[in-house]
């Protein structure tokens, strides 16, 4: 046999070996490609499952929000109503505070008139302009406090006036049978 010529059997063997080698290379590449494709398909299926789960969660949350909306609207209406009521009460407080200040000015004016009238001998003072609380004795002008259930009269701020305190003149308290508190002295 000549070094340059192959016989048919050697050529066939080389072709078969090349075919097998080519099949192995292509088969390995195909296997790698199909294996990678299968992994991507599994990952895609997992992601689709997660998306489906999240969509269900969003639907549930939307349903809860829709169910809660009437309650939220009712609470907002209550807040608006309470705010309006608060504003009305604040207006009343402001009005009463102003009235109190006006009355305090009147009391101060009357007290000043009563004390200036008594120091000048009382001849120029008209007793009809002085309230009864300031006119006769200290018992009538001094305000004391009684309770709903007690038998004592108290000074303002006494610790026994925590639950109730009914103002009255000292003379009226004595007339009704109340006696002085042993703690504050009435």
C-alpha positions as CSV (number, residue, x, y, z in Angstrom):
1,X,0.0,0.0,0.0
2,X,1.1,3.4,-0.9
3,X,1.6,6.1,1.8
4,X,-0.6,8.5,-0.2
5,X,-3.5,6.3,-0.8
6,X,-6.0,5.1,1.7
7,X,-7.9,2.0,1.2
8,X,-11.6,1.9,1.3
9,X,-11.8,0.4,4.7
10,X,-9.6,3.0,6.3
11,X,-11.6,5.7,4.6
12,X,-14.8,4.3,5.9
13,X,-13.4,4.0,9.4
14,X,-12.3,7.6,9.2
15,X,-15.7,8.8,8.0
16,X,-17.4,6.8,10.7
17,X,-15.0,8.1,13.4
18,X,-15.6,11.7,12.1
19,X,-19.3,11.1,12.1
20,X,-19.2,9.7,15.6
21,X,-17.0,12.6,16.8
22,X,-19.4,15.1,15.1
23,X,-22.4,13.4,16.7
24,X,-20.7,13.6,20.1
25,X,-19.9,17.2,19.7
26,X,-23.3,18.1,18.4
27,X,-25.1,15.8,20.8
28,X,-23.2,17.4,23.7
29,X,-24.1,20.9,22.5
30,X,-27.7,19.8,22.0
31,X,-27.8,18.4,25.5
32,X,-26.4,21.6,27.0
33,X,-28.8,23.7,25.0
34,X,-31.8,21.5,25.9
35,X,-30.7,21.4,29.6
36,X,-30.4,25.2,29.7
37,X,-33.7,25.6,27.9
38,X,-35.4,23.2,30.5
39,X,-33.9,25.3,33.3
40,X,-35.3,28.5,31.8
41,X,-38.7,26.9,31.4
42,X,-38.7,25.8,35.0
43,X,-37.7,29.3,36.1
44,X,-40.4,30.9,33.9
45,X,-43.0,28.5,35.4
46,X,-41.9,29.5,38.9
47,X,-42.0,33.2,38.1
48,X,-45.5,32.8,36.5
49,X,-46.6,31.0,39.7
50,X,-45.3,33.9,41.8
51,X,-47.0,36.5,39.6
52,X,-50.2,34.5,39.9
53,X,-49.9,34.5,43.7
54,X,-49.1,38.2,43.8
55,X,-52.1,38.9,41.6
56,X,-54.3,37.0,44.0
57,X,-52.9,39.0,46.9
58,X,-53.6,42.2,45.1
59,X,-57.1,41.1,44.4
60,X,-57.6,40.2,48.1
61,X,-56.2,43.5,49.2
62,X,-58.4,45.5,46.8
63,X,-61.4,43.6,48.1
64,X,-60.5,44.5,51.6
65,X,-59.9,48.1,50.6
66,X,-63.3,48.2,48.9
67,X,-65.0,46.7,52.0
68,X,-63.2,49.3,54.3
69,X,-64.1,52.3,52.2
70,X,-67.6,52.8,53.8
71,X,-66.1,52.6,57.3
72,X,-63.5,55.1,56.3
73,X,-66.1,57.4,54.8
74,X,-68.2,57.2,58.0
75,X,-65.2,58.0,60.2
76,X,-64.3,61.0,58.0
77,X,-67.9,62.2,58.3
78,X,-67.7,61.8,62.1
79,X,-64.4,63.7,62.2
80,X,-66.0,66.5,60.2
81,X,-69.1,66.5,62.5
82,X,-67.0,66.5,65.7
83,X,-64.7,69.3,64.3
84,X,-67.8,71.4,63.6
85,X,-69.1,70.7,67.1
86,X,-65.8,71.6,68.6
87,X,-65.7,74.8,66.7
88,X,-69.2,75.6,67.9
89,X,-68.2,74.9,71.5
90,X,-65.1,77.0,71.2
91,X,-67.3,79.9,70.0
92,X,-69.5,79.4,73.1
93,X,-66.4,79.3,75.4
94,X,-65.1,82.5,73.8
95,X,-68.5,84.2,74.3
96,X,-68.7,83.0,77.9
97,X,-65.2,84.1,78.6
98,X,-66.0,87.5,77.2
99,X,-69.2,87.7,79.3
100,X,-67.2,86.6,82.4
101,X,-64.7,89.4,81.8
102,X,-67.5,91.9,81.4
103,X,-69.2,90.7,84.6
104,X,-65.9,90.9,86.4
105,X,-65.5,94.5,85.4
106,X,-69.0,95.2,86.7
107,X,-68.2,93.5,90.0
108,X,-64.9,95.4,90.3
109,X,-66.7,98.7,89.5
110,X,-69.4,97.9,92.1
111,X,-66.9,96.9,94.7
112,X,-64.9,100.1,94.1
113,X,-68.1,102.1,94.3
114,X,-69.1,100.4,97.6
115,X,-65.7,100.9,99.2
116,X,-65.5,104.5,98.1
117,X,-69.1,105.1,99.3
118,X,-68.4,103.6,102.7
119,X,-65.2,105.6,103.2
120,X,-67.0,108.9,102.4
121,X,-69.7,108.2,104.9
122,X,-72.1,106.6,102.4
123,X,-74.1,109.8,101.9
124,X,-73.6,110.0,98.1
125,X,-73.9,106.3,97.4
126,X,-77.2,104.9,96.2
127,X,-77.8,101.6,98.0
128,X,-80.0,100.3,95.1
129,X,-76.9,100.2,92.8
130,X,-75.0,97.9,95.2
131,X,-75.9,94.2,94.9
132,X,-77.2,92.5,98.0
133,X,-74.1,90.4,98.3
134,X,-72.1,93.5,99.0
135,X,-74.6,95.5,101.0
136,X,-75.2,94.2,104.6
137,X,-72.7,92.1,106.5
138,X,-69.6,90.0,105.7
139,X,-71.8,86.9,106.1
140,X,-73.8,87.9,103.0
141,X,-70.8,89.0,100.9
142,X,-68.6,86.0,101.6
143,X,-69.2,83.0,99.3
144,X,-68.8,79.5,100.7
145,X,-69.4,76.1,99.2
146,X,-71.4,73.2,100.3
147,X,-71.6,69.7,98.9
148,X,-74.6,67.5,97.8
149,X,-74.3,65.3,100.8
150,X,-72.3,67.1,103.5
151,X,-73.3,69.2,106.5
152,X,-70.3,71.6,106.4
153,X,-69.5,74.7,104.4
154,X,-66.1,75.1,102.8
155,X,-63.8,77.7,101.4
156,X,-62.9,77.6,97.6
157,X,-60.1,75.0,97.1
158,X,-60.9,72.8,100.1
159,X,-60.0,69.1,99.4
160,X,-63.5,68.0,100.4
161,X,-65.0,69.8,97.4
162,X,-63.7,67.3,94.8
163,X,-67.1,65.9,93.7
164,X,-69.5,68.7,94.1
165,X,-69.4,72.4,95.2
166,X,-72.5,74.5,95.4
167,X,-71.8,78.2,96.0
168,X,-73.9,80.2,98.5
169,X,-73.5,83.1,100.9
170,X,-72.1,82.4,104.3
171,X,-75.3,83.7,105.9
172,X,-77.4,81.4,103.8
173,X,-75.2,78.4,104.7
174,X,-75.5,79.1,108.4
175,X,-79.3,79.7,108.0
176,X,-79.6,76.2,106.4
177,X,-77.7,74.6,109.3
178,X,-74.3,74.1,107.7
179,X,-71.3,74.5,110.0
180,X,-67.7,75.4,109.2
181,X,-65.3,72.7,107.9
182,X,-62.7,71.8,110.4
183,X,-60.0,71.6,107.7
184,X,-60.5,74.9,105.8
185,X,-62.6,76.8,108.3
186,X,-65.2,77.6,105.7
